[in-house]
Amino acid sequence: MDATAVDVAYWDLSRQRSRIAHLAALLSPEEAARAERLAIPAVRERFVLRHGILRETLGEMLGAAPPELRFTHGPDGKPALAGGDIGFNLSKSGDGLLIAMARGATLGCDLEELRPNAEAKAIAARWFSASERAALASRDGDDFDRAFVRLWVRKEALLKAVGTGLQGPLGIDTGDPEPAEAARPVQTATGALWLIDIEPVPGWLAAVAADQPMTIRLAMHV
């Protein structure tokens, strides 16, 4: 099977605030109403930036007007384009935004800031696979934090590709926490998915999952 080209874009939203009026004009009436209901200005601003950038990015790929795009949602809330063959997923964390897109593919992605998590050991003990727990047990300090976040973003990306999000089984064995240089298959309860690790900028880790072999084309907006 030929590898599918997945376009992955990373955005630093702090560099996009000058475009907020333009991006707000791309939102649907429902999205604009949701934004207005957000009482905290910083939260409202990020909402507008994320949704406007998503529409702008997908519109460019489709050759369509961003305000005209329509979205549906799966049983667990995963968004999809109505009436199109482009699969996409996005992940947000603070001012970081990651969008993955490809024609004819089912995708999941996750982005997390690299920082200590006081609950990491308890989370791993309860939810991670035996081999993942063993890999974490041999690490400490910054090395442990990096390995934990790497495993976490992989799991979220895989579960988002399946469409369950964190309601799905976190015990998927994603392998050694050292970053993989190319996409590789990972077995899940519903079959094999392909997974690739990304470090878009220092201090941030990400992963992209797809239902078929893939390569990625990474675009940076920082």
C-alpha positions in Angstrom: 0.0 0.0 0.0 1.3 3.4 -0.9 1.9 5.9 1.9 -0.7 8.6 2.2 0.7 12.2 2.5 -0.7 13.8 5.6 -0.3 17.6 5.9 0.4 18.7 9.4 0.4 22.3 10.4 1.6 23.7 13.8 0.5 27.2 14.8 1.7 29.5 17.6 -1.5 31.4 18.3 0.4 34.2 20.0 1.7 35.1 16.5 -1.8 35.2 15.0 -3.6 37.7 17.3 -3.2 40.5 14.8 -5.5 38.5 12.4 -8.3 37.9 14.9 -10.8 40.2 13.1 -10.2 38.4 9.8 -10.4 35.0 11.4 -13.6 35.9 13.3 -15.3 36.7 10.0 -14.7 33.1 8.9 -16.7 31.6 11.7 -20.2 30.1 11.3 -23.0 31.9 13.2 -23.0 29.0 15.7 -19.3 29.3 16.3 -19.6 33.1 16.7 -22.3 32.6 19.2 -20.2 30.1 21.1 -17.3 32.5 21.2 -19.6 35.3 22.6 -20.7 33.1 25.4 -17.1 32.6 26.6 -16.6 35.1 29.5 -12.8 35.0 29.8 -11.3 37.2 27.0 -8.2 35.0 26.5 -10.3 31.9 26.2 -12.6 33.6 23.8 -9.7 34.8 21.7 -8.1 31.4 21.5 -11.5 29.9 20.4 -11.8 32.4 17.6 -8.2 31.9 16.5 -8.4 28.1 16.5 -11.7 27.8 14.7 -10.9 30.5 12.2 -7.5 28.9 11.4 -9.1 25.5 11.0 -11.6 26.9 8.5 -8.9 28.8 6.7 -6.6 25.8 6.4 -9.3 23.4 5.3 -10.7 25.9 2.9 -7.2 26.3 1.2 -6.9 22.6 0.9 -10.4 22.2 -0.6 -10.4 25.4 -2.7 -13.5 26.4 -0.8 -14.7 29.5 1.0 -13.9 28.9 4.7 -17.3 30.3 6.0 -19.1 27.8 3.8 -17.5 24.7 5.3 -19.9 22.5 7.3 -19.0 20.1 10.0 -20.6 17.0 11.5 -19.7 15.1 14.6 -19.3 11.4 15.3 -21.0 9.6 18.3 -18.1 10.6 20.6 -17.9 14.1 19.3 -15.1 13.8 16.7 -15.6 16.5 14.1 -15.6 15.7 10.3 -16.2 17.7 7.2 -19.7 17.3 5.7 -19.7 15.9 2.2 -16.0 15.8 1.7 -13.2 13.2 1.5 -10.7 15.1 3.6 -10.0 13.6 7.0 -8.7 16.0 9.6 -8.1 16.3 13.3 -6.8 19.0 15.5 -5.2 19.3 19.0 -4.8 22.4 21.1 -2.8 23.2 24.2 -2.4 26.8 25.4 -1.2 28.8 22.4 -0.2 25.7 20.5 -2.4 24.4 17.7 -1.8 21.3 15.6 -4.0 20.3 12.5 -3.5 17.1 10.5 -5.3 16.7 7.1 -5.3 14.1 4.3 -7.6 13.0 1.6 -9.2 9.6 2.2 -7.7 9.0 5.6 -9.0 8.8 9.1 -6.7 10.8 11.4 -6.0 11.6 15.0 -3.4 13.9 16.5 -2.4 15.2 19.9 -0.1 18.1 21.1 1.1 18.6 24.6 3.6 20.9 26.3 6.5 19.1 27.8 6.3 19.7 31.5 6.2 17.6 34.8 2.9 16.0 35.7 2.5 15.2 39.4 0.0 12.5 38.5 2.2 10.8 35.8 3.3 7.8 37.8 -0.2 7.1 39.0 -1.6 7.4 35.5 1.0 5.1 34.0 0.5 2.5 36.8 -3.2 2.4 36.1 -3.5 2.8 32.4 -0.2 2.1 30.5 0.9 -1.2 29.1 3.5 -3.4 31.0 6.3 -2.5 28.5 5.5 1.2 28.7 5.6 1.1 32.5 8.9 -0.8 32.4 10.3 1.9 30.0 9.2 4.7 32.4 10.6 2.9 35.5 14.1 3.1 34.0 13.9 6.9 33.7 13.7 9.9 36.1 13.7 13.6 36.0 13.4 15.3 32.6 14.0 12.0 30.9 10.9 10.6 32.6 8.8 13.6 31.8 9.7 13.5 28.1 9.0 9.7 27.9 5.7 10.1 29.7 4.5 12.9 27.5 5.6 11.1 24.4 3.6 8.0 25.3 0.6 10.1 26.3 0.4 12.0 23.0 0.6 8.8 21.1 -2.3 7.3 23.0 -4.4 10.3 22.5 -3.7 10.5 18.8 -4.5 6.8 18.4 -7.8 7.1 20.3 -8.8 10.2 18.5 -8.2 8.4 15.2 -10.5 5.6 16.4 -13.0 8.2 17.4 -13.3 7.4 21.0 -11.0 10.0 22.6 -10.1 9.3 26.2 -13.1 7.1 26.6 -11.2 4.4 24.8 -8.6 2.0 26.2 -5.4 3.8 27.2 -3.6 0.5 27.6 -2.6 0.4 23.9 1.1 -0.5 23.7 2.7 2.3 21.7 6.3 0.9 22.0 9.5 2.4 23.1 9.2 6.1 24.1 12.1 7.1 22.0 10.8 9.1 19.0 10.2 7.1 15.8 11.7 8.6 12.7 9.0 7.2 10.4 5.4 6.0 10.7 5.0 2.5 12.1 2.0 0.3 12.7 0.5 -0.1 16.2 -2.1 -2.7 17.1 -5.3 -1.4 18.7 -8.6 -3.2 19.6 -10.0 -2.3 16.2 -7.0 -3.2 14.1 -3.7 -1.6 13.0 -3.1 2.2 13.0 0.0 4.0 11.9 1.7 6.4 14.2 4.4 9.0 13.9 6.1 11.2 16.5 6.7 14.9 16.0 8.5 17.6 18.1 7.2 20.7 16.2 9.1 23.2 18.4 11.3 22.8 21.5 9.2 22.0 24.6 6.2 20.6 22.7 5.6 17.0 21.7 3.0 15.7 19.3 1.9 12.5 17.5 -0.2 11.8 14.4 -2.1 8.6 13.9 -3.8 7.3 10.6 -5.7 4.3 9.5 -3.1 3.7 6.7 0.6 4.0 6.1 1.6 7.7 5.9 4.3 10.2 5.5 3.9 13.8 6.8 4.5 17.2 5.4 5.0 19.6 8.4 4.2 23.3 8.0 5.3 25.7 10.8 3.5 28.9 11.5 5.5 30.4 14.4 
